[in-house]
Amino acid sequence: MSTFPQPDPKDRPARLTVGVVGAGRVGPALAAALQLAGHRPVAVSGVSDASRRRAALLLPDVPLLSPAQVMERSDLVLLTVPDDALPGLVEGLAETGAIRPGQLLVHTSGRYGARVLDPALRAGALPLALHPAMTFTGTPVDVQRLAGCSFGVTAPEQLRLAAEALVIEMGGEPEWIAEESRPLYHAALALGANHLVTLVAESMELLRTAGVEAPDRMLGPLLGAALDNALRSGDAALTGPVARGDAGTVAAHVAELRKHAPGTVAGYLAMARATADRALAHGLLKPELAEDLLGVLADGATLPDDGSDR
């Protein structure tokens, strides 16, 4: 069977010129992914030195321009600014006449759907909300991580196919999210991803305090297995003293945390209560054991964080 050489993406005719307003960690990576699909990044705006470095690393030879100039040059504009800045940015672009009819305007906020782009829609733009469910580093590895990454997609029904096609071109998997469900969708992702970082960082600090020299190596296999089990089995994957109803062990945990890391106690108790509730609801925690456990958790919440273990 004969094989034919595949054309270099750089040699494909570019279909859309792409601009980035807000060169944070996300925008340059998405623009680089679109470039691999045959589109042509033409302009980036960024203020901070870090933004400029990211743009130079991921989009070399693409000029750094003002937001108005980015809008002027681009068929597709990625608005990759912090959530709280997005509504004001869109209103400002619309009020200044920077938006062109027929221009694809894409924001990457998880919190907002397409409605935040209504001022641009009234100016004739085509609004798309494409949120990659991925954590970004601001380095080329981000482009690789987009392969198979889910995107939360929200757009007017007539633009749904266009939105999903752009996600697929970036290597992602489109997942349709209704406008009214965007805040809940984003809260779910933050609960899982952002809080995971906090939990892992706190766990590593505690292990170092306990004398473990390589907490990352110790936690890596354990957390990898726990994550895999949770994704496969949900609550059935719960293990540990809370799911077993081992109140004495949990009480010892709380006492030690109060001595060595009092700032972690509130989080430990909150997660333990949530774990106990889920274990009870799914029949993993025996009701007769739950009473003592919940008593320990209630007592732990009422003790002062003064470093004592009384």
N, C-alpha and C positions, 0 to 999 in steps of 0.2 A: 504494500500500500504506500503510495507516494505521499509526501508531505510538502506543504507549501509554506514558505516563510510568512510569518505574520507581520503586517505593517507596523512600524513604530508609531505609537500614539502621536508623537510629534509631527508625523507626516500626514496625519488625517486632516481633512479640511475642517477648520473650527466652525462649530455651529452657533455658539453663543459667546459673546464677550462677557467676561465675569469680573465683577468688582466686589471688593470687601470693605465694608464700613465697620471698623472696629477690629483691629488686628490682635485680638486676644488669642487664646489657645485654640479656639474652634475654627474661626474664619479661615485662616491660612491653610489649615489642614483640609477643609472641605473644598476650598478652591484648588488645592493641589490634586485632590481626588478627581475633581471635575476636569482638570487639565489632562489627567491620564485617560479620561473618557473622550478626549478630543475637543473640549472647549478651551477657550483662551483667556486666562486671567490677564487683565489689562491695567488694573489700578487697585491700590490698597490705601486705606487711611489708617493712621495710627499715631498716637501722641507720645506715649512713653517710650523710653529707650528699649524696654523689654519688647514692646510691640514691634518696634522697628527691627529688632534682632530676629524675632520670629518670622516676620515677613521676608527678611533677607534670606533666612535659612530655608524656608519652605517654598517661597516664590521668588527665586533669584531673578533679577533683571525686570521685575515688575515694579513700576514706579510708585513711590509714596506720594499721594496727592491729598487734597482736601476732600471731605465728603461730597461736596457739590461737584467736584471734578470726577470723582468716582462714578457718581450717578450719571453724569453726562456721557461717559465713555462706555457704559456697560448695558448689555441687554438683560443680564441677570445680576442682581445685587444681593449679596449676603449681608444682612444686618446682624452682626454678631457682637452685640453690646450687652452689658448686664441687664437683667430683667427690669430693674427699676428705671433704667434709662431708656428703655425701648419706646414707651408711649410718647415721651417728649421728642425723641429723635424722629419718629414717624410724622408727628404733627409739624415739626419744624421743616422737614423736607417737603411736606405738602404745601405749607404756607409760603415757602420761598420759591415754589415752582420748580423744584429740582427733579420732580418725578415726571417721567415721560409716559404717555399713553402706550399700553402694550408692554411695558417693562415688567419683567418678572421680579418681584420683590419677595425675598425669602428671609424670614427670621428663624433663629435657632433656639428660641426660649422654650423651655419645657412648660413653664407656667401659662403662657398665653397661647391661644389658638389663632385663627385668622382674623378675628374681629378687631384685634389691636391694630391691624393694618387698614381699617376702614377709611381713615383719611387718605391713604394712598389709593385705595380702591376708587374713591370718589374722584381722584385725579387721573384715573384711567389705568392704574397699575394692576397687575395680576398677583394677588396675595397668596403666599404659601407659608405654612408653618411646618418646618422640618426639623425636629429635635432629635439629634443622635443620642441614644441611650448608652453613652460611653463617657469615661473619664479621659481627659486630654492632658498631655504633658507639654505641648508646644514644640514638639520635636517630630522628625519624620516618622517615628514609630506610630504616630497617630493615624497616618494615612493607611498603614498596614492594618491597624486595628479596626478600620471601618469595614473591612471584609467580613460580611455576615452580621454586622452590627444592626440592631433594630433601630428604626427611626419612628418616633411618634409623628404621624402625618395628619394635619388638619388643613383643609382648604375648601373653597366653594365646590360644590359637587361637579360643576363643569370643568374644574381644574384638577380633579382628583387623579386622573390618569397622568397628567403632566407632572404632578407632584411625585407620584409613585415612580414614574420613569426616571426622574432626577435622582431619587434615592437609590434605585437599582444601578444607575450609572456610577454612583459613588461607591458601589460595592455593598450597599446596605440592604436591609429587608424592611419594606414599609409596613407599618402597623397603624391602621386607621384609628384615630382618637376623636370622638365627638367634641365639638367646641366646649360644651358645658362640662365635659369630663377632664379637661386639661389640668386644672388645679389638683384634682385627686390623683391623676396619673403622675404628675410631677412630685407630689408628696410621697407617693409610693416609691418612686425611684430614689428620692432623697433619704427616705427612711432606710432603704436597703444599702445604698452605696455610700452616702456621706457618713452615716452613723457607723457603718462597718469600719471605715478608716479610724474613727475615734476609738472604737472598741479595740481594734488591733493595736493601735498606738499605746493605749492604756495597758493592755495586756503585756506588751513588750516591756514597758517601763516597770511593771510589777515583777516580771520575771528577772529583769536586771537587778532589782532590789533584792530578790530572793537568791541572787548569786549565779544566775544562768548567764553564761558568757555569750551565747549565740541564740538569743530568743527568736530571731527570725527563722533560723534553721529548725528550731523546736516547733514553732507554730505553723510553719509552712505546710508540712504534710497533714497535720491535725486539722487546720482550717480548710485546706483544700478538700479533704475528705468530708468535713462537715458541710461545706457548701455544696458539694456534689450530691451528698445524701439528701440535703434539704430541697434541692432543685428536683430531685427524682421522687422524693417521698413526702415532702411537706412536713406536717407535724409528726408523722410517724418516725421521723429521723431524730426526734428529741432524745437526748441522753443526759446524764449528769445528775447531781444531787437534787435539783429542784424537781425534775421529772420523776425521780425515784421517791420523792417525799422525805429526803434525808435532812430533817430539820436541824439536827446537831451539826452537821457539816456546814450548812448554810449559816448557822449562828457563828461558827468558828470563822468562816469567811468574813462576815461582817465585822467581827472583832478585830481581825488582822488588818482589814482595810482601814478601819478607824485609826489604828496605830500608825500605819505606814503610808496611807494614801487617802486621807479623809475626803478629798475632793471626788473620789470615785464611788463613794458609798451611795449617794442618791441614784446614780445611774445603775449600779448593781442592783439595788432594791427595786427600781422601776422595771428593769428587764426581768428580774426574778419573778416579780408579780405577774408580768405579762406571760412569762413562760409557764408559770403555775396555772394560770387561767386556761391557756391553750392545752396544757397537758391534761387538766381536768375535763375540759370539753371533749377531748378525743379519747378519753378512757385510759390514758397512760398513767395518770396519777390517781392513786386510790383515795377516795374521799376520806377514809379514816386517818390517812397520813397527811392529808391536806390541811387539816385543822391546826396541827402543831406547826407546820411549815408556815402557814399564813400568819400565825401568831408571832413567829420569829420575825417575819418581814414587817409586821406592824410595829413590834417593839423596836426593831432596828430603825424605823422611820422616825420614832419619837425621841431617840437618844440624841444628845447634842454632839456636833462634830468638833469636839474639843481635844481630840487625841486620846481620850480615855477609853477604856473598854468596860466601864461599869454598866 
